[in-house]
Amino acid sequence: MTTLLGYDKRYLYPAAEYVKPWRLLTLALGMAFLIAGALWSGLPDWDIPVSFLVALPAYLTAAPTLRVAIERRWFQLPIAAFWTWFTVDGTYIIYWGFRDPAVLEALRGANAAASLGLYLACGLVWYGRDTPISRALTEQHHKS
């Protein structure tokens, strides 16, 4: 493992971390809420494809981004800033820029604020690699 300033230089978690049952379960629950919101919110910029487009980079990068701030991994701040912008705003710009630029222009600011809050919340949920929540969900999985 290559280190810098005593830290593992990798930004993302190891691949095995992303396939843990508790992470996949929370991703599935989050996707269910996003799809439900897309179906019933009535908002013109919230649809199912954009929900999937935003969810994947959030799943991969929200926790590592939060880790940069919590663990003061300042050398990773540029990559954390990029992935935060890309997930919160970049995916929205790409999707709505092609689908309906008028929606992009009208709702981008409101979406960015809401998406940033959700991104940080996801980071809190997925931050821990061995947390009471992850242990409880893993134990429940093994009981069933």
Sequence and secondary structure as in RCSB ss.txt:
>XXXX:A:sequence
MTTLLGYDKRYLYPAAEYVKPWRLLTLALGMAFLIAGALWSGLPDWDIPVSFLVALPAYLTAAPTLRVAIERRWF
QLPIAAFWTWFTVDGTYIIYWGFRDPAVLEALRGANAAASLGLYLACGLVWYGRDTPISRALTEQHHKS
>XXXX:A:secstr
  EETTEE  SS  HHHHT HHHHHHHHHHHHHHHHHHHHS  TT  HHHHHHHHHHHHHHHHHHHHHHHTT GG
GHHHHHHHHHIIIIIHHHHHHHHH HHHHHHHHHHHHHHHHHHHHHHHHHHH SS HHHHHHHHHHHH 
